[in-house]
Amino acid sequence: MMSHVLPTYNRAPISFEKGEGAWAIATDGTRYLDLGSGIAVNVLGHANPDLVAALTEQAGRIWHVSNLYQIPQQERLADLLVDKTFADTVFFTNSGTEAAELAIKMVRKYWDHAGDPDRIEILTFEGAFHGRSTGAIAAAASDKMVKGFGPLMPGFRQLPWGDMEALKQAITKTTAAVMLEPVQGEGGIRPIADEDLRQIRALCDSAGALLVLDEVQCGVGRTGRLFAHEYAGIVPDIMMVAKGIGGGFPLGAVLATENAAKAMVAGTHGSTYGGNPLACAVGARVMEIVADDAFLAEVNRKAALFRQKLEGLVAAHPDVFEGVRGQGLMLGLKCKAAPADLVKAGYAQEILTVPAADSTLRLLPPLNIGDDEIAEAVERLDRAAASLNG
Ligand SMILES: *Cc1c(COP(=O)(O)O)cnc(C)c1O
């Protein structure tokens, strides 16, 4: 008989009933050190007291109102995001996929408004992940995601990741936009070089194309900057955010410049739940905590410590690991073994990790993980790797 929950996931036989900071506690009492964070979502760990307070305070007042009315919590979060980024305006969604949909729609509307409605080609990259809607799978176009779901939405062309020559060839005066993750997440923790991102910005500028960044996974302090593109010293025209922004509450956003968003007038887009008071009350608290220089300095200090220990781990298990990659606390272990086997061996050592493409094991701890927890994580990973050899 079919599972009552649509079986689109291969789930591990573990269920959690409680979380405390970097720890997820299973129903059998086992305490797992959580280096997955619900895939880069729980940026401040589980049951963070500040976020619990923000949520419950709001829950006692009003949960949901329609976007037919003013929503002060939403305006406040928009103010915080505009204040800390390139953006002039923000639309709130419930997920990264919905943010991708709006980003794509905004690009199309921009060119339609410019009197060039046929200018629809968005250049994307192999290994990309932008979500699971029909638009988002067309954008990334990996075989695994698109097989059986055709015909795909037209207007996307995938280029090899990091191949600047291919991009130079492909980008023309008819390119609508270039869309990429500054650090590919699902694709295997693959950062774009700062120099390449600067060059992509310059190529977009000379072709007149919009630059759309997907910071759903790498944004909100994950790389040690509030947003990963800050390392390159450039700004996008449109940016997708989700995962970390809600600290565990479903929340996403599209940030845009006034120019990129100018055609998105009343009636062009909407969402029932997007920007709901509960989500935005939590999101604002996340932003207040994460968008702080002292907090981000700590993320970088911890990232350096973690990375150094991971280099030691790789050196100790040359037959299991090939190297460390990533930026900040968005870390990957490039594996010789199958990452799924390491994830499984991790369960036995009571540590949660996430596999990714390109033979990479993802480590996405809460950004406020403790130094002792980092040391503990590396010990558990060491035992997991050793168990694969035996
Ligand atoms: C997770 C992810 C998405 C999709 O977000 P959902 O909230 O799962 O819809 C889009 N882009 C990137 C880079 C992601 O990591």
The ligand as a MOL file (V3000), in Angstrom:
LIG
                    3D

  0  0  0     0  0            999 V3000
M  V30 BEGIN CTAB
M  V30 COUNTS 15 15 0 0 0
M  V30 BEGIN ATOM
M  V30 1 C 16.4200 25.3670 -1.3420 0
M  V30 2 C 16.7160 26.2320 -2.4880 0
M  V30 3 C 15.6970 26.7460 -3.3110 0
M  V30 4 C 14.2540 26.3640 -3.1250 0
M  V30 5 O 13.7620 26.7680 -1.8920 0
M  V30 6 P 12.4380 26.0760 -1.2680 0
M  V30 7 O 12.1880 26.8800 -0.0330 0
M  V30 8 O 12.7530 24.6490 -1.0390 0
M  V30 9 O 11.3560 26.2570 -2.2600 0
M  V30 10 C 16.0490 27.6200 -4.3170 0
M  V30 11 N 17.3240 27.9510 -4.5300 0
M  V30 12 C 18.3290 27.4890 -3.7660 0
M  V30 13 C 19.7240 27.9320 -4.0290 0
M  V30 14 C 18.0660 26.6010 -2.7340 0
M  V30 15 O 19.0640 26.1060 -2.0010 0
M  V30 END ATOM
M  V30 BEGIN BOND
M  V30 1 1 1 2
M  V30 2 1 2 3
M  V30 3 2 2 14
M  V30 4 1 3 4
M  V30 5 2 3 10
M  V30 6 1 4 5
M  V30 7 1 5 6
M  V30 8 2 6 7
M  V30 9 1 6 8
M  V30 10 1 6 9
M  V30 11 1 10 11
M  V30 12 2 11 12
M  V30 13 1 12 13
M  V30 14 1 12 14
M  V30 15 1 14 15
M  V30 END BOND
M  V30 END CTAB
M  END
